[in-house]
Amino acid sequence: MQIGVVREIKDKENRVSLTPEGAKTLSELGHAVRVQTGAGAGSGFNDADFRVAGAEIVDVSDAWGTELVLKIKEPLPAEYEFLDGQSVFTYFHLAGVDASLTDQLLQKQVTAIAYETVEDAEGALPLLRPMSAVAGHMAATIGSYYLAKFNHGKGILPGTILDQQYGKVLVIGDGVVGKHASKAAAALGAQVFICGRHSERIAALKQEVSQALSFILSSPDNIRQHIVDADLVIAAVLVPGARAPSLVTDEMVREMQPGSVIIDVSIDQGGCVGALIENVGFAKGVNTYRGRLTCEAAADALGLMDRYSPFLELAQTPS
């Protein structure tokens, strides 16, 4: 198979979808790996690293002109011209980005495989989980930074100073992002409240995060009650493939204290067909195929259920 690795053009995106080690593995398996010039620069990998690994360094057109294109973020309008019936494996978050991308994927007959909806045998999201963990840790760190007075924040330093806790952190969501954000905030010594829907998880959350963690059952009234004096609010709610629910209203934001900070981690919510048919969990990563939407949650969020068909149904029908 011809596999292309393209350079990310989204603002402040420095990741690369394949490391030289990964390129070496694919090359040894007999695949032709084409890496766009400079694709790995932001992650500390130069073109020579990929050449040594057995990859060919090519221009943008040749990287896109492969059977399978590997990316990190969804294609931007400047990249639409390169979409042409190939398979694209990346974070799409279709329910949360401009609908023009979905139109292009369908029109150009692209097989869009989204990292964020691929499932393992247990129904977990193995490709989203590590990114969610990193995002959770970063949310607490970045939030603390923007609470500083020179960033027009409240001038609060989340932490425990001389046995006194400072900084109230409200984390909305008790999934992977929420747990890692809570753990990072608790490690700083802040007062942490986590908002979730399952009270039976309290013991496990305290064990994993901190015994000092406070659990709040998720409801509009409870969120409103705690958001008014929260210094840092971290929104970490995921509905796989669909648009994230709006749990914090404009009214709630207006009631927050001046200089408070909100970090919304949910802001993004966008042939290997033989392998896709055999692996049901991986098949769930396909969002568009043969000009049809194949992720029901994304189709519903976009109001395009008339263009939805189950992937396995399409894959098992002759083209």
C-alpha positions as CSV (number, residue, x, y, z in Angstrom):
1,M,0.0,0.0,0.0
2,Q,1.1,3.6,-0.7
3,I,0.9,5.6,2.6
4,G,1.3,9.3,2.7
5,V,2.3,11.5,5.7
6,V,1.4,15.1,5.2
7,R,2.6,18.2,7.0
8,E,0.0,19.8,9.3
9,I,-1.0,23.3,8.4
10,K,-3.4,24.1,11.2
11,D,-2.3,27.0,13.3
12,K,0.0,25.9,16.2
13,E,-0.2,22.2,15.3
14,N,3.3,20.7,15.5
15,R,2.5,17.0,15.7
16,V,3.2,14.5,13.0
17,S,1.1,11.4,12.3
18,L,3.9,9.0,11.9
19,T,7.4,8.8,13.5
20,P,10.5,7.6,11.7
21,E,10.2,4.4,13.8
22,G,6.7,3.9,12.5
23,A,7.8,4.6,8.9
24,K,10.5,1.9,9.3
25,T,8.0,-0.7,10.5
26,L,5.7,0.0,7.6
27,S,8.5,0.0,5.1
28,E,9.8,-3.4,6.4
29,L,6.3,-4.7,5.9
30,G,6.5,-3.8,2.3
31,H,4.5,-0.6,2.2
32,A,5.7,2.5,0.3
33,V,5.8,5.4,2.7
34,R,5.8,8.9,1.3
35,V,6.5,11.8,3.7
36,Q,5.9,15.4,2.8
37,T,9.0,17.6,3.1
38,G,9.2,19.1,6.7
39,A,6.2,17.0,8.0
40,G,8.1,16.0,11.1
41,A,10.0,19.2,11.8
42,G,7.6,20.5,14.5
43,S,8.0,17.2,16.4
44,G,11.8,17.1,16.2
45,F,12.1,14.8,13.2
46,N,13.9,15.9,10.1
47,D,13.6,14.6,6.5
48,A,16.9,12.6,6.9
49,D,15.4,10.6,9.8
50,F,12.5,9.5,7.6
51,R,14.9,8.7,4.7
52,V,17.0,6.4,6.9
53,A,13.7,4.7,8.0
54,G,13.0,3.8,4.4
55,A,10.5,6.6,3.5
56,E,10.5,8.7,0.4
57,I,10.5,12.5,0.9
58,V,8.0,14.1,-1.5
59,D,6.0,17.3,-2.1
60,V,2.5,17.9,-0.8
61,S,0.8,16.6,-3.9
62,D,2.6,13.3,-3.9
63,A,2.0,12.8,-0.1
64,W,-1.7,13.3,-0.7
65,G,-1.8,11.2,-3.8
66,T,-1.5,7.9,-2.0
67,E,-4.0,5.2,-1.1
68,L,-3.9,6.1,2.6
69,V,-3.1,9.5,4.0
70,L,-2.1,9.9,7.7
71,K,-2.8,13.2,9.4
72,I,-3.3,14.6,12.9
73,K,-6.0,17.2,12.4
74,E,-9.0,17.4,10.0
75,P,-8.3,18.7,6.4
76,L,-8.6,22.4,6.1
77,P,-10.1,24.3,3.1
78,A,-6.7,24.8,1.6
79,E,-6.3,21.0,1.5
80,Y,-9.7,20.2,0.0
81,E,-8.2,20.2,-3.5
82,F,-6.1,17.1,-2.6
83,L,-9.1,15.0,-1.5
84,D,-9.6,12.4,-4.3
85,G,-11.1,9.1,-3.3
86,Q,-8.3,8.1,-1.0
87,S,-8.6,6.9,2.7
88,V,-7.7,9.6,5.2
89,F,-6.9,8.6,8.8
90,T,-7.0,11.5,11.3
91,Y,-8.9,13.3,14.0
92,F,-12.0,14.5,12.1
93,H,-14.5,15.7,14.8
94,L,-17.0,16.2,12.0
95,A,-19.8,17.2,14.4
96,G,-17.7,20.1,15.7
97,V,-16.1,21.5,12.5
98,D,-17.5,23.4,9.5
99,A,-20.0,21.3,7.5
100,S,-18.1,22.1,4.3
101,L,-15.6,19.4,5.3
102,T,-18.2,16.7,5.4
103,D,-19.6,17.9,2.0
104,Q,-16.1,17.6,0.5
105,L,-15.5,14.2,2.0
106,L,-18.8,12.9,0.5
107,Q,-18.4,14.7,-2.8
108,K,-14.8,13.5,-3.3
109,Q,-15.7,9.9,-2.3
110,V,-13.1,9.9,0.6
111,T,-13.0,7.1,3.1
112,A,-12.7,9.1,6.3
113,I,-11.4,7.1,9.3
114,A,-11.6,9.1,12.5
115,Y,-9.2,8.4,15.3
116,E,-11.8,9.6,17.8
117,T,-14.4,7.0,17.0
118,V,-12.2,3.9,16.6
119,E,-13.1,1.4,19.4
120,D,-11.2,-1.6,20.9
121,A,-12.8,-4.9,22.0
122,E,-14.1,-3.4,25.2
123,G,-15.7,-0.5,23.5
124,A,-13.1,2.0,24.7
125,L,-11.5,4.7,22.5
126,P,-7.8,3.7,22.3
127,L,-6.7,6.4,19.9
128,L,-8.5,9.2,21.7
129,R,-7.5,8.1,25.2
130,P,-3.8,9.2,25.2
131,M,-4.7,12.5,23.7
132,S,-7.4,13.0,26.3
133,A,-5.0,12.3,29.1
134,V,-2.5,14.8,27.7
135,A,-5.2,17.4,27.3
136,G,-6.5,16.9,30.8
137,H,-3.0,17.5,32.3
138,M,-2.5,20.5,30.0
139,A,-5.8,22.0,30.9
140,A,-4.9,22.4,34.6
141,T,-1.4,23.7,33.7
142,I,-2.6,26.2,31.1
143,G,-5.5,27.3,33.3
144,S,-3.1,28.1,36.1
145,Y,-1.0,30.1,33.7
146,Y,-4.0,32.2,32.6
147,L,-5.1,32.9,36.2
148,A,-1.9,35.0,36.6
149,K,-2.5,38.7,36.9
150,F,-0.2,39.5,34.0
151,N,-2.7,37.4,31.9
152,H,-5.6,39.5,33.2
153,G,-6.5,36.7,35.5
154,K,-7.6,36.8,39.2
155,G,-4.1,36.6,40.4
156,I,-4.8,33.2,42.0
157,L,-2.0,30.6,42.3
158,P,-3.8,27.2,42.6
159,G,-2.0,25.2,45.2
160,T,-1.4,24.6,48.9
161,I,0.7,27.2,50.7
162,L,1.5,26.7,54.4
163,D,-1.3,24.1,54.6
164,Q,-3.8,26.5,53.2
165,Q,-5.5,25.5,49.9
166,Y,-5.9,28.2,47.2
167,G,-7.8,28.1,44.0
168,K,-11.1,26.3,43.3
169,V,-11.1,24.1,40.2
170,L,-14.3,22.9,38.8
171,V,-14.0,20.0,36.3
172,I,-17.1,19.1,34.3
173,G,-16.9,15.5,33.2
174,D,-15.4,12.5,34.9
175,G,-14.0,10.6,31.9
176,V,-10.3,10.4,30.8
177,V,-9.9,14.2,30.4
178,G,-11.7,15.0,33.6
179,K,-9.8,12.5,35.7
180,H,-6.4,13.6,34.4
181,A,-7.3,17.3,34.7
182,S,-8.5,16.7,38.3
183,K,-5.3,14.7,39.1
184,A,-3.1,17.5,37.8
185,A,-5.1,20.2,39.7
186,A,-5.0,18.2,42.9
187,A,-1.3,17.6,42.5
188,L,-0.9,21.4,42.5
189,G,-2.8,21.5,45.8
190,A,-5.9,23.2,44.5
191,Q,-9.4,22.6,45.8
192,V,-10.9,20.3,43.2
193,F,-14.6,19.6,42.4
194,I,-15.4,17.1,39.7
195,C,-18.8,17.0,38.1
196,G,-20.1,13.6,36.9
197,R,-23.2,11.6,36.3
198,H,-22.4,8.5,38.2
199,S,-22.1,8.8,42.0
200,E,-21.0,5.1,42.2
201,R,-17.7,6.2,40.8
202,I,-16.9,8.5,43.8
203,A,-14.7,5.9,45.6
204,A,-12.8,5.0,42.5
205,L,-12.2,8.7,41.6
206,K,-11.0,9.5,45.1
207,Q,-8.6,6.5,45.0
208,E,-7.3,7.5,41.6
209,V,-7.2,11.3,42.0
210,S,-7.2,12.4,45.6
211,Q,-9.1,11.7,48.8
212,A,-9.7,15.4,49.1
213,L,-11.6,15.4,45.8
214,S,-15.2,16.6,46.0
215,F,-17.7,15.0,43.7
216,I,-20.8,16.8,42.4
217,L,-23.7,15.1,40.6
218,S,-23.9,16.8,37.2
219,S,-27.0,19.0,36.9
220,P,-27.6,22.6,35.7
221,D,-28.3,23.7,39.3
222,N,-25.2,22.1,40.7
223,I,-23.0,23.5,38.0
224,R,-24.5,26.9,38.4
225,Q,-24.0,26.7,42.2
226,H,-20.3,25.9,42.0
227,I,-19.3,27.9,38.9
228,V,-20.0,31.3,40.5
229,D,-16.9,31.1,42.8
230,A,-14.7,28.8,40.7
231,D,-11.3,30.2,39.7
232,L,-10.8,27.7,37.0
233,V,-13.4,25.7,35.1
234,I,-12.3,22.8,32.9
235,A,-15.0,21.5,30.5
236,A,-14.3,17.8,29.6
237,V,-17.4,16.2,28.3
238,L,-17.3,13.7,25.4
239,V,-20.1,12.2,23.3
240,P,-18.2,10.0,20.8
241,G,-18.7,11.3,17.3
242,A,-21.3,13.8,18.3
243,R,-21.3,17.5,19.3
244,A,-20.5,18.1,22.9
245,P,-23.5,19.2,25.0
246,S,-23.7,22.8,26.1
247,L,-23.6,22.4,29.9
248,V,-22.3,25.9,30.8
249,T,-24.7,28.6,29.6
250,D,-23.9,32.3,28.7
251,E,-25.8,33.2,31.9
252,M,-23.5,31.0,34.0
253,V,-20.4,32.5,32.5
254,R,-21.7,36.0,33.2
255,E,-22.1,35.0,36.9
256,M,-18.5,34.0,37.2
257,Q,-16.0,36.3,38.9
258,P,-13.9,38.6,36.8
259,G,-10.6,37.1,35.9
260,S,-11.8,33.5,36.2
261,V,-10.6,31.1,33.5
262,I,-12.5,28.5,31.4
263,I,-10.6,25.8,29.5
264,D,-12.9,24.0,27.1
265,V,-11.2,20.7,26.2
266,S,-14.4,19.7,24.3
267,I,-13.9,22.4,21.7
268,D,-13.0,20.0,18.9
269,Q,-16.4,18.3,19.1
270,G,-14.1,16.2,14.1
271,G,-8.1,-0.1,0.8
272,C,-7.8,-1.2,4.3
273,V,-11.6,-2.1,4.0
274,G,-10.8,-5.7,4.3
275,A,-9.3,-5.0,7.8
276,L,-12.2,-2.7,8.6
277,I,-14.8,-5.3,7.9
278,E,-13.0,-7.9,10.1
279,N,-12.4,-5.5,12.9
280,V,-15.7,-4.0,14.1
281,G,-14.1,-1.6,16.6
282,F,-11.8,-0.2,13.9
283,A,-14.8,0.0,11.5
284,K,-16.4,2.4,13.9
285,G,-13.7,4.9,13.0
286,V,-15.0,5.2,9.4
287,N,-17.0,8.5,9.2
288,T,-17.5,8.7,5.5
289,Y,-17.3,6.1,2.7
290,R,-18.4,6.0,-0.9
291,G,-20.0,9.4,-0.6
292,R,-22.1,8.5,2.4
293,L,-21.8,9.5,6.1
294,T,-21.2,6.3,8.1
295,C,-21.0,7.8,11.7
296,E,-24.6,8.0,12.9
297,A,-23.8,10.4,15.7
298,A,-22.0,12.8,13.4
299,A,-24.8,12.6,10.7
300,D,-27.4,13.4,13.4
301,A,-25.4,16.3,14.8
302,L,-25.0,17.7,11.3
303,G,-28.7,17.2,10.3
304,L,-27.6,14.9,7.5
305,M,-29.3,11.6,8.5
306,D,-30.6,11.4,4.9
307,R,-27.0,10.9,3.8
308,Y,-26.2,8.3,6.5
309,S,-25.6,4.6,5.9
310,P,-24.0,2.0,8.2
311,F,-20.4,1.4,7.1
312,L,-20.6,-2.4,7.2
313,E,-23.7,-2.4,5.1
314,L,-22.0,-0.3,2.4
315,A,-18.7,-2.2,2.6
316,Q,-20.4,-5.5,1.9
317,T,-22.3,-4.1,-1.1
318,P,-20.5,-4.2,-4.4
319,S,-19.5,-0.7,-5.6
